[in-house]
Amino acid sequence: MPLRFFVGGGGYDFDNLVVKDAVTAMRIRGPVAQRIHGVPDGTIIRLPVP
């Protein structure tokens, strides 16, 4: 799983990746995917950090 999401400017290299359990990864990525779905490129998105 990327530490910094690719759509947020994260790189496609090993330094940006970390191993996570599949369920944990889906719980992290799900809300992000819902927020960015259908949003035009360049839109500023604020995600709450619990």
Buried (B, 14 or more C-beta within 10 A) or exposed (E): BBEEBEEEEBEEEEEBEEEEEEEEBEEEBEEBEEEBEEEEEEEEEEEEEE
